[in-house]
Amino acid sequence: MEAADTLADAGFTVLEASHADKALKVLENRHDVQVLMTDVDMPQGSMDGFALARLVADRWPTIPVLVVSGMGTPGPYDMPDGARFIPKPYEPNTLVRTLRSFIHRAA
């Protein structure tokens, strides 16, 4: 929730989903999502953030993916090509800069 507040304060329109399955429903029903940010550890749903990142990269290859986690770094096959990882805790400015660069690169 802190990340959502930070991004909203920076001018992003934030769509929140409590787990991967809800995030997929958002992506299936909206065509204006410009970037996906996911945490690795999600308490519910059928997959973790790494699985969500790989699925989104496969189904929506134009949507950049940012993965965050306080549980360590990704292994060699965890992240899809082109995805970015930021370890927690992170500086809010780092998050904002990373997402802005993703959106500019995709545009």
Phi and psi restraints in degrees (range 20) as a CNS / XPLOR table:
assign (resid 1 and name C) (resid 2 and name N)
       (resid 2 and name CA) (resid 2 and name C) 1.0 -63.3 20.0 2
assign (resid 2 and name N) (resid 2 and name CA)
       (resid 2 and name C) (resid 3 and name N) 1.0 -40.7 20.0 2
assign (resid 2 and name C) (resid 3 and name N)
       (resid 3 and name CA) (resid 3 and name C) 1.0 -63.7 20.0 2
assign (resid 3 and name N) (resid 3 and name CA)
       (resid 3 and name C) (resid 4 and name N) 1.0 -41.3 20.0 2
assign (resid 3 and name C) (resid 4 and name N)
       (resid 4 and name CA) (resid 4 and name C) 1.0 -61.1 20.0 2
assign (resid 4 and name N) (resid 4 and name CA)
       (resid 4 and name C) (resid 5 and name N) 1.0 -41.7 20.0 2
assign (resid 4 and name C) (resid 5 and name N)
       (resid 5 and name CA) (resid 5 and name C) 1.0 -64.9 20.0 2
assign (resid 5 and name N) (resid 5 and name CA)
       (resid 5 and name C) (resid 6 and name N) 1.0 -44.2 20.0 2
assign (resid 5 and name C) (resid 6 and name N)
       (resid 6 and name CA) (resid 6 and name C) 1.0 -58.5 20.0 2
assign (resid 6 and name N) (resid 6 and name CA)
       (resid 6 and name C) (resid 7 and name N) 1.0 -46.1 20.0 2
assign (resid 6 and name C) (resid 7 and name N)
       (resid 7 and name CA) (resid 7 and name C) 1.0 -69.8 20.0 2
assign (resid 7 and name N) (resid 7 and name CA)
       (resid 7 and name C) (resid 8 and name N) 1.0 -39.1 20.0 2
assign (resid 7 and name C) (resid 8 and name N)
       (resid 8 and name CA) (resid 8 and name C) 1.0 -63.1 20.0 2
assign (resid 8 and name N) (resid 8 and name CA)
       (resid 8 and name C) (resid 9 and name N) 1.0 -41.9 20.0 2
assign (resid 8 and name C) (resid 9 and name N)
       (resid 9 and name CA) (resid 9 and name C) 1.0 -63.2 20.0 2
assign (resid 9 and name N) (resid 9 and name CA)
       (resid 9 and name C) (resid 10 and name N) 1.0 -28.0 20.0 2
assign (resid 9 and name C) (resid 10 and name N)
       (resid 10 and name CA) (resid 10 and name C) 1.0 -85.3 20.0 2
assign (resid 10 and name N) (resid 10 and name CA)
       (resid 10 and name C) (resid 11 and name N) 1.0 0.4 20.0 2
assign (resid 10 and name C) (resid 11 and name N)
       (resid 11 and name CA) (resid 11 and name C) 1.0 100.9 20.0 2
assign (resid 11 and name N) (resid 11 and name CA)
       (resid 11 and name C) (resid 12 and name N) 1.0 3.1 20.0 2
assign (resid 11 and name C) (resid 12 and name N)
       (resid 12 and name CA) (resid 12 and name C) 1.0 -79.5 20.0 2
assign (resid 12 and name N) (resid 12 and name CA)
       (resid 12 and name C) (resid 13 and name N) 1.0 147.8 20.0 2
assign (resid 12 and name C) (resid 13 and name N)
       (resid 13 and name CA) (resid 13 and name C) 1.0 -89.0 20.0 2
assign (resid 13 and name N) (resid 13 and name CA)
       (resid 13 and name C) (resid 14 and name N) 1.0 119.1 20.0 2
assign (resid 13 and name C) (resid 14 and name N)
       (resid 14 and name CA) (resid 14 and name C) 1.0 -106.8 20.0 2
assign (resid 14 and name N) (resid 14 and name CA)
       (resid 14 and name C) (resid 15 and name N) 1.0 127.4 20.0 2
assign (resid 14 and name C) (resid 15 and name N)
       (resid 15 and name CA) (resid 15 and name C) 1.0 -110.8 20.0 2
assign (resid 15 and name N) (resid 15 and name CA)
       (resid 15 and name C) (resid 16 and name N) 1.0 120.7 20.0 2
assign (resid 15 and name C) (resid 16 and name N)
       (resid 16 and name CA) (resid 16 and name C) 1.0 -102.2 20.0 2
assign (resid 16 and name N) (resid 16 and name CA)
       (resid 16 and name C) (resid 17 and name N) 1.0 145.3 20.0 2
assign (resid 16 and name C) (resid 17 and name N)
       (resid 17 and name CA) (resid 17 and name C) 1.0 -137.5 20.0 2
assign (resid 17 and name N) (resid 17 and name CA)
       (resid 17 and name C) (resid 18 and name N) 1.0 133.8 20.0 2
assign (resid 17 and name C) (resid 18 and name N)
       (resid 18 and name CA) (resid 18 and name C) 1.0 -76.4 20.0 2
assign (resid 18 and name N) (resid 18 and name CA)
       (resid 18 and name C) (resid 19 and name N) 1.0 -17.1 20.0 2
assign (resid 18 and name C) (resid 19 and name N)
       (resid 19 and name CA) (resid 19 and name C) 1.0 -157.8 20.0 2
assign (resid 19 and name N) (resid 19 and name CA)
       (resid 19 and name C) (resid 20 and name N) 1.0 171.8 20.0 2
assign (resid 19 and name C) (resid 20 and name N)
       (resid 20 and name CA) (resid 20 and name C) 1.0 -59.3 20.0 2
assign (resid 20 and name N) (resid 20 and name CA)
       (resid 20 and name C) (resid 21 and name N) 1.0 -40.2 20.0 2
assign (resid 20 and name C) (resid 21 and name N)
       (resid 21 and name CA) (resid 21 and name C) 1.0 -62.3 20.0 2
assign (resid 21 and name N) (resid 21 and name CA)
       (resid 21 and name C) (resid 22 and name N) 1.0 -39.1 20.0 2
assign (resid 21 and name C) (resid 22 and name N)
       (resid 22 and name CA) (resid 22 and name C) 1.0 -69.2 20.0 2
assign (resid 22 and name N) (resid 22 and name CA)
       (resid 22 and name C) (resid 23 and name N) 1.0 -37.5 20.0 2
assign (resid 22 and name C) (resid 23 and name N)
       (resid 23 and name CA) (resid 23 and name C) 1.0 -61.2 20.0 2
assign (resid 23 and name N) (resid 23 and name CA)
       (resid 23 and name C) (resid 24 and name N) 1.0 -41.7 20.0 2
assign (resid 23 and name C) (resid 24 and name N)
       (resid 24 and name CA) (resid 24 and name C) 1.0 -62.7 20.0 2
assign (resid 24 and name N) (resid 24 and name CA)
       (resid 24 and name C) (resid 25 and name N) 1.0 -39.8 20.0 2
assign (resid 24 and name C) (resid 25 and name N)
       (resid 25 and name CA) (resid 25 and name C) 1.0 -62.9 20.0 2
assign (resid 25 and name N) (resid 25 and name CA)
       (resid 25 and name C) (resid 26 and name N) 1.0 -39.4 20.0 2
assign (resid 25 and name C) (resid 26 and name N)
       (resid 26 and name CA) (resid 26 and name C) 1.0 -60.9 20.0 2
assign (resid 26 and name N) (resid 26 and name CA)
       (resid 26 and name C) (resid 27 and name N) 1.0 -48.0 20.0 2
assign (resid 26 and name C) (resid 27 and name N)
       (resid 27 and name CA) (resid 27 and name C) 1.0 -63.7 20.0 2
assign (resid 27 and name N) (resid 27 and name CA)
       (resid 27 and name C) (resid 28 and name N) 1.0 -34.8 20.0 2
assign (resid 27 and name C) (resid 28 and name N)
       (resid 28 and name CA) (resid 28 and name C) 1.0 -70.4 20.0 2
assign (resid 28 and name N) (resid 28 and name CA)
       (resid 28 and name C) (resid 29 and name N) 1.0 -27.1 20.0 2
assign (resid 28 and name C) (resid 29 and name N)
       (resid 29 and name CA) (resid 29 and name C) 1.0 -103.5 20.0 2
assign (resid 29 and name N) (resid 29 and name CA)
       (resid 29 and name C) (resid 30 and name N) 1.0 -5.8 20.0 2
assign (resid 29 and name C) (resid 30 and name N)
       (resid 30 and name CA) (resid 30 and name C) 1.0 -128.2 20.0 2
assign (resid 30 and name N) (resid 30 and name CA)
       (resid 30 and name C) (resid 31 and name N) 1.0 146.9 20.0 2
assign (resid 30 and name C) (resid 31 and name N)
       (resid 31 and name CA) (resid 31 and name C) 1.0 -117.7 20.0 2
assign (resid 31 and name N) (resid 31 and name CA)
       (resid 31 and name C) (resid 32 and name N) 1.0 13.2 20.0 2
assign (resid 31 and name C) (resid 32 and name N)
       (resid 32 and name CA) (resid 32 and name C) 1.0 -113.0 20.0 2
assign (resid 32 and name N) (resid 32 and name CA)
       (resid 32 and name C) (resid 33 and name N) 1.0 11.1 20.0 2
assign (resid 32 and name C) (resid 33 and name N)
       (resid 33 and name CA) (resid 33 and name C) 1.0 -74.3 20.0 2
assign (resid 33 and name N) (resid 33 and name CA)
       (resid 33 and name C) (resid 34 and name N) 1.0 124.7 20.0 2
assign (resid 33 and name C) (resid 34 and name N)
       (resid 34 and name CA) (resid 34 and name C) 1.0 -101.8 20.0 2
assign (resid 34 and name N) (resid 34 and name CA)
       (resid 34 and name C) (resid 35 and name N) 1.0 -18.8 20.0 2
assign (resid 34 and name C) (resid 35 and name N)
       (resid 35 and name CA) (resid 35 and name C) 1.0 -160.5 20.0 2
assign (resid 35 and name N) (resid 35 and name CA)
       (resid 35 and name C) (resid 36 and name N) 1.0 147.3 20.0 2
assign (resid 35 and name C) (resid 36 and name N)
       (resid 36 and name CA) (resid 36 and name C) 1.0 -112.1 20.0 2
assign (resid 36 and name N) (resid 36 and name CA)
       (resid 36 and name C) (resid 37 and name N) 1.0 128.6 20.0 2
assign (resid 36 and name C) (resid 37 and name N)
       (resid 37 and name CA) (resid 37 and name C) 1.0 -116.3 20.0 2
assign (resid 37 and name N) (resid 37 and name CA)
       (resid 37 and name C) (resid 38 and name N) 1.0 128.2 20.0 2
assign (resid 37 and name C) (resid 38 and name N)
       (resid 38 and name CA) (resid 38 and name C) 1.0 -136.5 20.0 2
assign (resid 38 and name N) (resid 38 and name CA)
       (resid 38 and name C) (resid 39 and name N) 1.0 147.1 20.0 2
assign (resid 38 and name C) (resid 39 and name N)
       (resid 39 and name CA) (resid 39 and name C) 1.0 -90.1 20.0 2
assign (resid 39 and name N) (resid 39 and name CA)
       (resid 39 and name C) (resid 40 and name N) 1.0 148.3 20.0 2
assign (resid 39 and name C) (resid 40 and name N)
       (resid 40 and name CA) (resid 40 and name C) 1.0 -65.5 20.0 2
assign (resid 40 and name N) (resid 40 and name CA)
       (resid 40 and name C) (resid 41 and name N) 1.0 -45.6 20.0 2
assign (resid 40 and name C) (resid 41 and name N)
       (resid 41 and name CA) (resid 41 and name C) 1.0 -90.7 20.0 2
assign (resid 41 and name N) (resid 41 and name CA)
       (resid 41 and name C) (resid 42 and name N) 1.0 111.1 20.0 2
assign (resid 41 and name C) (resid 42 and name N)
       (resid 42 and name CA) (resid 42 and name C) 1.0 -122.3 20.0 2
assign (resid 42 and name N) (resid 42 and name CA)
       (resid 42 and name C) (resid 43 and name N) 1.0 131.7 20.0 2
assign (resid 42 and name C) (resid 43 and name N)
       (resid 43 and name CA) (resid 43 and name C) 1.0 -71.1 20.0 2
assign (resid 43 and name N) (resid 43 and name CA)
       (resid 43 and name C) (resid 44 and name N) 1.0 -20.3 20.0 2
assign (resid 43 and name C) (resid 44 and name N)
       (resid 44 and name CA) (resid 44 and name C) 1.0 -131.7 20.0 2
assign (resid 44 and name N) (resid 44 and name CA)
       (resid 44 and name C) (resid 45 and name N) 1.0 -179.0 20.0 2
assign (resid 44 and name C) (resid 45 and name N)
       (resid 45 and name CA) (resid 45 and name C) 1.0 91.0 20.0 2
assign (resid 45 and name N) (resid 45 and name CA)
       (resid 45 and name C) (resid 46 and name N) 1.0 177.5 20.0 2
assign (resid 45 and name C) (resid 46 and name N)
       (resid 46 and name CA) (resid 46 and name C) 1.0 -93.3 20.0 2
assign (resid 46 and name N) (resid 46 and name CA)
       (resid 46 and name C) (resid 47 and name N) 1.0 -3.4 20.0 2
assign (resid 46 and name C) (resid 47 and name N)
       (resid 47 and name CA) (resid 47 and name C) 1.0 -154.2 20.0 2
assign (resid 47 and name N) (resid 47 and name CA)
       (resid 47 and name C) (resid 48 and name N) 1.0 161.3 20.0 2
assign (resid 47 and name C) (resid 48 and name N)
       (resid 48 and name CA) (resid 48 and name C) 1.0 -89.8 20.0 2
assign (resid 48 and name N) (resid 48 and name CA)
       (resid 48 and name C) (resid 49 and name N) 1.0 -178.6 20.0 2
assign (resid 48 and name C) (resid 49 and name N)
       (resid 49 and name CA) (resid 49 and name C) 1.0 -65.4 20.0 2
assign (resid 49 and name N) (resid 49 and name CA)
       (resid 49 and name C) (resid 50 and name N) 1.0 -33.1 20.0 2
assign (resid 49 and name C) (resid 50 and name N)
       (resid 50 and name CA) (resid 50 and name C) 1.0 -64.7 20.0 2
assign (resid 50 and name N) (resid 50 and name CA)
       (resid 50 and name C) (resid 51 and name N) 1.0 -45.4 20.0 2
assign (resid 50 and name C) (resid 51 and name N)
       (resid 51 and name CA) (resid 51 and name C) 1.0 -63.3 20.0 2
assign (resid 51 and name N) (resid 51 and name CA)
       (resid 51 and name C) (resid 52 and name N) 1.0 -40.8 20.0 2
assign (resid 51 and name C) (resid 52 and name N)
       (resid 52 and name CA) (resid 52 and name C) 1.0 -61.7 20.0 2
assign (resid 52 and name N) (resid 52 and name CA)
       (resid 52 and name C) (resid 53 and name N) 1.0 -45.0 20.0 2
assign (resid 52 and name C) (resid 53 and name N)
       (resid 53 and name CA) (resid 53 and name C) 1.0 -58.8 20.0 2
assign (resid 53 and name N) (resid 53 and name CA)
       (resid 53 and name C) (resid 54 and name N) 1.0 -44.9 20.0 2
assign (resid 53 and name C) (resid 54 and name N)
       (resid 54 and name CA) (resid 54 and name C) 1.0 -65.8 20.0 2
assign (resid 54 and name N) (resid 54 and name CA)
       (resid 54 and name C) (resid 55 and name N) 1.0 -40.8 20.0 2
assign (resid 54 and name C) (resid 55 and name N)
       (resid 55 and name CA) (resid 55 and name C) 1.0 -65.5 20.0 2
assign (resid 55 and name N) (resid 55 and name CA)
       (resid 55 and name C) (resid 56 and name N) 1.0 -44.4 20.0 2
assign (resid 55 and name C) (resid 56 and name N)
       (resid 56 and name CA) (resid 56 and name C) 1.0 -64.1 20.0 2
assign (resid 56 and name N) (resid 56 and name CA)
       (resid 56 and name C) (resid 57 and name N) 1.0 -42.9 20.0 2
assign (resid 56 and name C) (resid 57 and name N)
       (resid 57 and name CA) (resid 57 and name C) 1.0 -61.4 20.0 2
assign (resid 57 and name N) (resid 57 and name CA)
       (resid 57 and name C) (resid 58 and name N) 1.0 -33.1 20.0 2
assign (resid 57 and name C) (resid 58 and name N)
       (resid 58 and name CA) (resid 58 and name C) 1.0 -77.0 20.0 2
assign (resid 58 and name N) (resid 58 and name CA)
       (resid 58 and name C) (resid 59 and name N) 1.0 -47.6 20.0 2
assign (resid 58 and name C) (resid 59 and name N)
       (resid 59 and name CA) (resid 59 and name C) 1.0 -81.3 20.0 2
assign (resid 59 and name N) (resid 59 and name CA)
       (resid 59 and name C) (resid 60 and name N) 1.0 -33.6 20.0 2
assign (resid 59 and name C) (resid 60 and name N)
       (resid 60 and name CA) (resid 60 and name C) 1.0 -129.2 20.0 2
assign (resid 60 and name N) (resid 60 and name CA)
       (resid 60 and name C) (resid 61 and name N) 1.0 72.3 20.0 2
assign (resid 60 and name C) (resid 61 and name N)
       (resid 61 and name CA) (resid 61 and name C) 1.0 -64.2 20.0 2
assign (resid 61 and name N) (resid 61 and name CA)
       (resid 61 and name C) (resid 62 and name N) 1.0 -15.2 20.0 2
assign (resid 61 and name C) (resid 62 and name N)
       (resid 62 and name CA) (resid 62 and name C) 1.0 -85.7 20.0 2
assign (resid 62 and name N) (resid 62 and name CA)
       (resid 62 and name C) (resid 63 and name N) 1.0 -7.6 20.0 2
assign (resid 62 and name C) (resid 63 and name N)
       (resid 63 and name CA) (resid 63 and name C) 1.0 -93.4 20.0 2
assign (resid 63 and name N) (resid 63 and name CA)
       (resid 63 and name C) (resid 64 and name N) 1.0 114.0 20.0 2
assign (resid 63 and name C) (resid 64 and name N)
       (resid 64 and name CA) (resid 64 and name C) 1.0 -66.2 20.0 2
assign (resid 64 and name N) (resid 64 and name CA)
       (resid 64 and name C) (resid 65 and name N) 1.0 151.3 20.0 2
assign (resid 64 and name C) (resid 65 and name N)
       (resid 65 and name CA) (resid 65 and name C) 1.0 -123.3 20.0 2
assign (resid 65 and name N) (resid 65 and name CA)
       (resid 65 and name C) (resid 66 and name N) 1.0 130.5 20.0 2
assign (resid 65 and name C) (resid 66 and name N)
       (resid 66 and name CA) (resid 66 and name C) 1.0 -118.4 20.0 2
assign (resid 66 and name N) (resid 66 and name CA)
       (resid 66 and name C) (resid 67 and name N) 1.0 127.0 20.0 2
assign (resid 66 and name C) (resid 67 and name N)
       (resid 67 and name CA) (resid 67 and name C) 1.0 -113.0 20.0 2
assign (resid 67 and name N) (resid 67 and name CA)
       (resid 67 and name C) (resid 68 and name N) 1.0 134.2 20.0 2
assign (resid 67 and name C) (resid 68 and name N)
       (resid 68 and name CA) (resid 68 and name C) 1.0 -123.6 20.0 2
assign (resid 68 and name N) (resid 68 and name CA)
       (resid 68 and name C) (resid 69 and name N) 1.0 151.9 20.0 2
assign (resid 68 and name C) (resid 69 and name N)
       (resid 69 and name CA) (resid 69 and name C) 1.0 -164.9 20.0 2
assign (resid 69 and name N) (resid 69 and name CA)
       (resid 69 and name C) (resid 70 and name N) 1.0 146.4 20.0 2
assign (resid 69 and name C) (resid 70 and name N)
       (resid 70 and name CA) (resid 70 and name C) 1.0 -103.7 20.0 2
assign (resid 70 and name N) (resid 70 and name CA)
       (resid 70 and name C) (resid 71 and name N) 1.0 9.7 20.0 2
assign (resid 70 and name C) (resid 71 and name N)
       (resid 71 and name CA) (resid 71 and name C) 1.0 -105.4 20.0 2
assign (resid 71 and name N) (resid 71 and name CA)
       (resid 71 and name C) (resid 72 and name N) 1.0 17.4 20.0 2
assign (resid 71 and name C) (resid 72 and name N)
       (resid 72 and name CA) (resid 72 and name C) 1.0 117.6 20.0 2
assign (resid 72 and name N) (resid 72 and name CA)
       (resid 72 and name C) (resid 73 and name N) 1.0 -171.8 20.0 2
assign (resid 72 and name C) (resid 73 and name N)
       (resid 73 and name CA) (resid 73 and name C) 1.0 -105.0 20.0 2
assign (resid 73 and name N) (resid 73 and name CA)
       (resid 73 and name C) (resid 74 and name N) 1.0 158.1 20.0 2
assign (resid 73 and name C) (resid 74 and name N)
       (resid 74 and name CA) (resid 74 and name C) 1.0 -70.0 20.0 2
assign (resid 74 and name N) (resid 74 and name CA)
       (resid 74 and name C) (resid 75 and name N) 1.0 148.9 20.0 2
assign (resid 74 and name C) (resid 75 and name N)
       (resid 75 and name CA) (resid 75 and name C) 1.0 -80.5 20.0 2
assign (resid 75 and name N) (resid 75 and name CA)
       (resid 75 and name C) (resid 76 and name N) 1.0 177.7 20.0 2
assign (resid 75 and name C) (resid 76 and name N)
       (resid 76 and name CA) (resid 76 and name C) 1.0 -63.2 20.0 2
assign (resid 76 and name N) (resid 76 and name CA)
       (resid 76 and name C) (resid 77 and name N) 1.0 -24.0 20.0 2
assign (resid 76 and name C) (resid 77 and name N)
       (resid 77 and name CA) (resid 77 and name C) 1.0 -115.3 20.0 2
assign (resid 77 and name N) (resid 77 and name CA)
       (resid 77 and name C) (resid 78 and name N) 1.0 9.5 20.0 2
assign (resid 77 and name C) (resid 78 and name N)
       (resid 78 and name CA) (resid 78 and name C) 1.0 -74.4 20.0 2
assign (resid 78 and name N) (resid 78 and name CA)
       (resid 78 and name C) (resid 79 and name N) 1.0 -40.3 20.0 2
assign (resid 78 and name C) (resid 79 and name N)
       (resid 79 and name CA) (resid 79 and name C) 1.0 -100.7 20.0 2
assign (resid 79 and name N) (resid 79 and name CA)
       (resid 79 and name C) (resid 80 and name N) 1.0 141.6 20.0 2
assign (resid 79 and name C) (resid 80 and name N)
       (resid 80 and name CA) (resid 80 and name C) 1.0 -74.1 20.0 2
assign (resid 80 and name N) (resid 80 and name CA)
       (resid 80 and name C) (resid 81 and name N) 1.0 159.2 20.0 2
assign (resid 80 and name C) (resid 81 and name N)
       (resid 81 and name CA) (resid 81 and name C) 1.0 -56.4 20.0 2
assign (resid 81 and name N) (resid 81 and name CA)
       (resid 81 and name C) (resid 82 and name N) 1.0 136.4 20.0 2
assign (resid 81 and name C) (resid 82 and name N)
       (resid 82 and name CA) (resid 82 and name C) 1.0 85.3 20.0 2
assign (resid 82 and name N) (resid 82 and name CA)
       (resid 82 and name C) (resid 83 and name N) 1.0 -11.4 20.0 2
assign (resid 82 and name C) (resid 83 and name N)
       (resid 83 and name CA) (resid 83 and name C) 1.0 -74.1 20.0 2
assign (resid 83 and name N) (resid 83 and name CA)
       (resid 83 and name C) (resid 84 and name N) 1.0 158.1 20.0 2
assign (resid 83 and name C) (resid 84 and name N)
       (resid 84 and name CA) (resid 84 and name C) 1.0 -120.4 20.0 2
assign (resid 84 and name N) (resid 84 and name CA)
       (resid 84 and name C) (resid 85 and name N) 1.0 147.1 20.0 2
assign (resid 84 and name C) (resid 85 and name N)
       (resid 85 and name CA) (resid 85 and name C) 1.0 -121.9 20.0 2
assign (resid 85 and name N) (resid 85 and name CA)
       (resid 85 and name C) (resid 86 and name N) 1.0 134.8 20.0 2
assign (resid 85 and name C) (resid 86 and name N)
       (resid 86 and name CA) (resid 86 and name C) 1.0 -126.6 20.0 2
assign (resid 86 and name N) (resid 86 and name CA)
       (resid 86 and name C) (resid 87 and name N) 1.0 122.0 20.0 2
assign (resid 86 and name C) (resid 87 and name N)
       (resid 87 and name CA) (resid 87 and name C) 1.0 -75.4 20.0 2
assign (resid 87 and name N) (resid 87 and name CA)
       (resid 87 and name C) (resid 88 and name N) 1.0 148.1 20.0 2
assign (resid 87 and name C) (resid 88 and name N)
       (resid 88 and name CA) (resid 88 and name C) 1.0 -90.7 20.0 2
assign (resid 88 and name N) (resid 88 and name CA)
       (resid 88 and name C) (resid 89 and name N) 1.0 149.4 20.0 2
assign (resid 88 and name C) (resid 89 and name N)
       (resid 89 and name CA) (resid 89 and name C) 1.0 -76.1 20.0 2
assign (resid 89 and name N) (resid 89 and name CA)
       (resid 89 and name C) (resid 90 and name N) 1.0 148.4 20.0 2
assign (resid 89 and name C) (resid 90 and name N)
       (resid 90 and name CA) (resid 90 and name C) 1.0 -123.2 20.0 2
assign (resid 90 and name N) (resid 90 and name CA)
       (resid 90 and name C) (resid 91 and name N) 1.0 157.0 20.0 2
assign (resid 90 and name C) (resid 91 and name N)
       (resid 91 and name CA) (resid 91 and name C) 1.0 -76.1 20.0 2
assign (resid 91 and name N) (resid 91 and name CA)
       (resid 91 and name C) (resid 92 and name N) 1.0 135.8 20.0 2
assign (resid 91 and name C) (resid 92 and name N)
       (resid 92 and name CA) (resid 92 and name C) 1.0 -52.9 20.0 2
assign (resid 92 and name N) (resid 92 and name CA)
       (resid 92 and name C) (resid 93 and name N) 1.0 -38.1 20.0 2
assign (resid 92 and name C) (resid 93 and name N)
       (resid 93 and name CA) (resid 93 and name C) 1.0 -63.7 20.0 2
assign (resid 93 and name N) (resid 93 and name CA)
       (resid 93 and name C) (resid 94 and name N) 1.0 -35.1 20.0 2
assign (resid 93 and name C) (resid 94 and name N)
       (resid 94 and name CA) (resid 94 and name C) 1.0 -62.2 20.0 2
assign (resid 94 and name N) (resid 94 and name CA)
       (resid 94 and name C) (resid 95 and name N) 1.0 -43.1 20.0 2
assign (resid 94 and name C) (resid 95 and name N)
       (resid 95 and name CA) (resid 95 and name C) 1.0 -62.2 20.0 2
assign (resid 95 and name N) (resid 95 and name CA)
       (resid 95 and name C) (resid 96 and name N) 1.0 -48.5 20.0 2
assign (resid 95 and name C) (resid 96 and name N)
       (resid 96 and name CA) (resid 96 and name C) 1.0 -62.2 20.0 2
assign (resid 96 and name N) (resid 96 and name CA)
       (resid 96 and name C) (resid 97 and name N) 1.0 -46.9 20.0 2
assign (resid 96 and name C) (resid 97 and name N)
       (resid 97 and name CA) (resid 97 and name C) 1.0 -60.8 20.0 2
assign (resid 97 and name N) (resid 97 and name CA)
       (resid 97 and name C) (resid 98 and name N) 1.0 -43.2 20.0 2
assign (resid 97 and name C) (resid 98 and name N)
       (resid 98 and name CA) (resid 98 and name C) 1.0 -62.9 20.0 2
assign (resid 98 and name N) (resid 98 and name CA)
       (resid 98 and name C) (resid 99 and name N) 1.0 -46.6 20.0 2
assign (resid 98 and name C) (resid 99 and name N)
       (resid 99 and name CA) (resid 99 and name C) 1.0 -67.5 20.0 2
assign (resid 99 and name N) (resid 99 and name CA)
       (resid 99 and name C) (resid 100 and name N) 1.0 -38.1 20.0 2
assign (resid 99 and name C) (resid 100 and name N)
       (resid 100 and name CA) (resid 100 and name C) 1.0 -63.5 20.0 2
assign (resid 100 and name N) (resid 100 and name CA)
       (resid 100 and name C) (resid 101 and name N) 1.0 -40.4 20.0 2
assign (resid 100 and name C) (resid 101 and name N)
       (resid 101 and name CA) (resid 101 and name C) 1.0 -66.6 20.0 2
assign (resid 101 and name N) (resid 101 and name CA)
       (resid 101 and name C) (resid 102 and name N) 1.0 -35.8 20.0 2
assign (resid 101 and name C) (resid 102 and name N)
       (resid 102 and name CA) (resid 102 and name C) 1.0 -61.3 20.0 2
assign (resid 102 and name N) (resid 102 and name CA)
       (resid 102 and name C) (resid 103 and name N) 1.0 -46.2 20.0 2
assign (resid 102 and name C) (resid 103 and name N)
       (resid 103 and name CA) (resid 103 and name C) 1.0 -66.6 20.0 2
assign (resid 103 and name N) (resid 103 and name CA)
       (resid 103 and name C) (resid 104 and name N) 1.0 -40.8 20.0 2
assign (resid 103 and name C) (resid 104 and name N)
       (resid 104 and name CA) (resid 104 and name C) 1.0 -67.6 20.0 2
assign (resid 104 and name N) (resid 104 and name CA)
       (resid 104 and name C) (resid 105 and name N) 1.0 -36.6 20.0 2
assign (resid 104 and name C) (resid 105 and name N)
       (resid 105 and name CA) (resid 105 and name C) 1.0 -68.1 20.0 2
assign (resid 105 and name N) (resid 105 and name CA)
       (resid 105 and name C) (resid 106 and name N) 1.0 -36.2 20.0 2
assign (resid 105 and name C) (resid 106 and name N)
       (resid 106 and name CA) (resid 106 and name C) 1.0 -77.2 20.0 2
assign (resid 106 and name N) (resid 106 and name CA)
       (resid 106 and name C) (resid 107 and name N) 1.0 -22.9 20.0 2
